Amino acid sequence: MAALELRHLRYLLAVAEHGNFTRAAEELHISQPTLSQQVKQLERTLGVQLLDRTGRTVRLTDAGAVYAEHARRALRDLAAAERAVHDVTDLSRGHLRLGVTPTFTAYLIGPLTAELHARHPGIGLTLTELPQDRIEAALLADGLDLGIAFAGPHPPSVTATALFTETLSLVTGAAHPRETPPGRLPVRALEDERLALLSGDFATREHIDAYLARHGVRPRIAVEANSIQALTEIVRRTPLATVLPDAVTHDHPHLTPVPLDPPLPSRTVTLLHREGAYRSAAARAFTALTHDLVRARGYAPPP
């Protein structure tokens, strides 16, 4: 495939994505007339109209939609081929693109990155924090090599490998007015607590809210935060309590997990990849060290 043809594909996809020649040209750093001329040249080469320019928004024609689907696949496969050529099996160099859901940055990503650097210092890491559905979409679009998220319904082409079971508890700090009771704390007692919780855009908060609603508990929420680090600092320094994965407290000796009765439902943490995608040496090495680290830290095995 000639370089000119590759440029044609990228130009067409940019116009289709923006629905506008001007915005697509700005993204591509070329002039709008040049972009329009190049797309028309592609249409002349194929002998078919790819774009409907008659409305306020430029749209793909039926033929254009079919062509764009194949163009995206071709560019994705070409990018994978380039990575394969540059992949070094001795791991002296390489690169890994990893997506994680937000709570894992609080307790898992630090140890994983440290282990990756200790074992394979030549491997670069691009880490992106995303909601789970966007991780899956990025895997399918070849924007990520691996993802760390939770078990659940996944798109057909996304494969999930179970890593460990994540449990959650009430968490208190030294400034909490009540001593930690023996055994488990009844869920009803949460109505007597003033809580600091993750904001509603976290899947963990949805998990907590569903648990509280199921048991008819109306929490007194004093603080909402979109950062686990903020929550741990707040709970450490105030009488407020929170609800977090138990693994977070492993690295915070000033925090005390208080198991609830009945317990919050556990979740299975998984490593995600696209089925049939090229598995680089870096991705294979990261997968192996992830399983090693999970065992070394004593996380509960998956069901």
C-alpha positions in Angstrom: 0.0 0.0 0.0 1.5 3.3 -1.1 2.1 6.1 1.4 -0.3 8.3 -0.5 -3.1 5.8 -0.1 -2.4 5.5 3.6 -2.8 9.3 3.8 -6.1 9.1 1.9 -7.4 6.6 4.5 -6.4 8.8 7.5 -7.9 11.9 5.8 -11.2 10.1 5.1 -11.5 8.8 8.6 -10.8 12.2 10.1 -13.6 13.9 8.1 -16.0 11.1 9.0 -15.1 11.4 12.7 -15.5 15.2 12.8 -18.4 15.5 10.3 -16.6 18.6 9.0 -13.7 19.3 6.7 -12.5 22.4 8.6 -12.2 20.7 12.0 -10.6 17.6 10.4 -8.1 19.7 8.5 -7.1 21.4 11.8 -6.5 18.1 13.5 -4.5 16.9 10.5 -2.5 20.2 10.3 -3.3 20.7 6.6 -5.4 23.2 4.8 -9.1 22.6 4.2 -8.8 22.8 0.4 -5.9 20.3 0.4 -8.0 17.9 2.5 -11.0 18.2 0.3 -8.9 17.7 -2.9 -7.3 14.6 -1.4 -10.6 13.0 -0.4 -12.0 13.7 -3.9 -8.9 12.1 -5.4 -9.7 9.0 -3.3 -13.3 9.0 -4.5 -12.1 9.2 -8.1 -9.7 6.4 -7.6 -12.4 4.1 -6.2 -15.1 5.3 -8.6 -17.6 5.9 -5.8 -18.9 8.7 -3.6 -17.7 8.2 0.0 -19.0 11.3 1.6 -22.4 13.1 1.5 -21.6 16.8 1.5 -25.2 18.1 1.0 -26.2 18.5 4.7 -24.8 20.7 7.5 -22.7 17.8 8.7 -20.6 15.8 6.3 -21.5 12.1 6.6 -20.3 8.8 5.1 -22.4 7.4 2.3 -23.3 3.7 2.5 -20.3 2.9 0.4 -18.2 5.2 2.5 -19.3 3.5 5.7 -18.2 0.1 4.3 -14.9 1.5 3.1 -14.2 3.3 6.4 -14.7 0.1 8.3 -12.1 -1.6 6.3 -9.8 1.4 6.4 -9.9 1.5 10.2 -9.0 -2.2 10.3 -6.2 -1.8 7.8 -4.6 1.1 9.8 -5.0 -0.8 13.1 -3.4 -3.9 11.6 -0.6 -1.8 10.1 0.1 -0.2 13.5 0.2 -3.7 15.1 2.7 -4.8 12.4 4.9 -1.9 13.1 4.9 -2.7 16.8 5.7 -6.4 16.0 8.7 -5.4 13.9 10.1 -3.2 16.7 9.3 -5.7 19.4 12.4 -7.2 21.0 12.0 -10.6 22.6 14.9 -10.1 25.0 12.9 -7.2 26.6 15.9 -4.9 26.3 13.4 -2.4 24.9 9.7 -2.2 24.1 6.5 -0.4 25.1 3.3 -1.3 26.8 0.0 0.6 26.7 -2.1 -0.2 29.8 -5.5 1.0 30.8 -6.9 0.7 34.3 -10.1 1.6 36.1 -9.4 4.4 38.7 -9.3 2.5 42.0 -6.4 0.4 40.9 -4.1 3.4 40.8 -4.4 3.6 44.6 -2.9 0.2 45.4 -1.9 -1.9 42.4 -0.3 0.3 39.7 2.6 1.5 41.9 3.8 -2.0 42.8 3.3 -3.2 39.2 5.2 -0.3 37.8 8.0 -0.8 40.3 8.2 -4.5 39.5 8.2 -3.9 35.7 11.0 -1.4 36.0 13.0 -3.7 38.3 12.7 -6.7 35.9 12.7 -4.9 32.6 14.0 -1.3 32.8 14.1 -1.0 29.0 10.3 -1.3 28.7 8.4 2.0 28.6 4.8 2.2 30.0 1.9 4.4 28.9 -0.7 4.3 31.7 -4.3 5.6 31.1 -7.0 5.7 33.7 -10.4 5.1 32.1 -13.9 3.8 32.9 -14.2 0.1 32.1 -16.3 0.5 29.0 -13.7 2.9 27.5 -10.9 0.5 28.3 -12.8 -2.2 26.4 -13.4 0.1 23.5 -9.7 1.1 23.4 -8.7 -2.6 23.4 -11.0 -3.3 20.4 -9.6 -0.2 18.6 -6.0 -1.2 19.3 -5.5 1.8 21.5 -4.4 -0.3 24.4 -2.4 -3.6 24.8 -3.9 -4.6 28.2 -6.5 -3.4 30.7 -7.1 -4.1 34.4 -10.8 -3.9 35.3 -13.5 -6.1 36.8 -15.2 -9.3 35.6 -18.6 -8.8 34.0 -20.2 -8.8 30.6 -17.5 -7.9 28.1 -17.7 -7.4 24.4 -17.3 -10.7 22.5 -13.7 -10.0 21.3 -12.4 -8.9 24.7 -10.8 -11.7 26.8 -10.7 -11.5 30.6 -8.3 -13.5 32.8 -9.1 -13.5 36.5 -6.4 -12.1 38.7 -7.8 -11.9 42.3 -10.8 -11.2 44.4 -11.3 -7.6 45.7 -13.1 -7.2 49.0 -14.3 -3.9 50.5 -14.8 -2.7 54.0 -15.6 0.3 56.1 -12.3 2.2 56.7 -11.6 4.4 59.7 -8.6 6.4 60.9 -7.1 7.3 64.3 -9.4 10.4 64.6 -12.5 8.2 64.5 -14.5 8.6 67.8 -15.3 4.9 68.2 -13.0 2.0 68.8 -13.1 -0.7 66.2 -15.7 -3.2 67.4 -14.8 -6.9 67.6 -16.1 -9.0 64.7 -18.2 -7.5 62.0 -20.1 -4.2 62.1 -23.8 -4.5 61.3 -24.6 -2.7 58.1 -27.3 -0.7 59.9 -24.6 1.0 62.0 -23.5 2.8 58.9 -26.4 5.2 59.4 -24.6 6.4 62.6 -21.4 7.2 60.6 -20.5 10.3 58.7 -19.0 9.1 55.5 -16.5 10.3 52.9 -17.2 8.4 49.6 -16.0 8.3 46.0 -18.1 10.3 43.7 -20.8 8.8 41.5 -18.7 8.5 38.4 -16.7 5.6 40.0 -17.9 2.0 39.5 -16.9 1.4 43.2 -19.4 4.1 44.3 -22.1 2.4 42.3 -21.2 -0.9 44.0 -21.4 0.7 47.4 -24.7 2.5 46.7 -26.3 -0.8 45.5 -25.2 -2.5 48.7 -26.6 0.2 50.9 -29.9 0.4 49.0 -30.2 -3.4 49.1 -30.1 -3.3 52.9 -32.2 -0.1 53.3 -29.4 2.0 54.7 -29.5 5.8 54.1 -25.9 7.0 54.6 -24.9 10.4 55.9 -22.4 11.5 53.2 -20.3 14.5 54.4 -17.7 14.4 51.6 -17.6 13.1 48.0 -14.3 13.0 46.2 -13.0 11.8 42.9 -9.7 10.6 44.3 -8.9 7.7 46.6 -5.8 9.5 47.8 -8.0 12.4 48.9 -10.3 10.0 50.8 -7.4 8.3 52.6 -6.1 11.7 53.7 -9.5 12.8 54.8 -10.2 9.7 56.8 -6.7 9.8 58.3 -7.2 13.3 59.7 -11.0 13.5 60.5 -13.6 11.5 62.3 -15.1 10.5 59.0 -15.2 6.9 57.7 -15.1 5.6 54.1 -15.6 2.4 52.2 -12.6 1.2 50.2 -11.0 -2.0 48.8 -9.2 -3.8 51.6 -6.0 -3.8 49.5 -5.8 0.0 49.8 -5.4 -0.3 53.6 -2.5 -2.8 53.2 -0.3 0.2 52.3 -1.8 2.6 54.8 -1.1 1.4 58.4 -2.9 4.5 59.8 -6.2 3.2 58.4 -8.2 0.4 59.9 -10.6 -1.8 57.8 -13.8 -2.7 59.6 -15.6 -5.7 58.0 -19.4 -5.3 57.6 -22.2 -7.7 58.2 -23.4 -8.7 55.8 -20.2 -8.1 53.8 -20.1 -6.0 50.7 -20.1 -8.3 47.6 -16.6 -9.1 46.4 -15.5 -8.3 42.8 -13.2 -10.3 40.6 -10.3 -8.3 39.2 -9.3 -9.2 35.6 -6.6 -8.6 33.1 -8.2 -7.7 29.7 -6.9 -8.0 26.2 -8.3 -8.2 22.7 -8.8 -11.7 21.4 -6.5 -12.4 18.5 -4.4 -9.2 19.0 -0.7 -9.3 18.6 0.9 -10.0 22.1 4.1 -8.2 22.3 7.0 -9.4 24.5 6.3 -6.5 26.8 2.7 -7.5 27.1 3.6 -11.1 27.8 6.2 -10.1 30.4 3.7 -7.7 32.1 1.1 -10.4 32.3 3.5 -12.8 34.0 4.8 -10.3 36.5 1.2 -9.3 37.3 0.3 -12.8 38.3 3.5 -13.1 40.3 2.8 -9.9 42.2 -0.8 -10.8 43.0 0.4 -14.0 44.6 3.3 -12.3 46.4 1.0 -9.7 48.0 -1.4 -12.4 49.2 -4.5 -11.1 47.4 -7.4 -13.5 47.6 -7.5 -15.8 44.6 -10.4 -15.5 42.2 -13.4 -17.8 42.6 
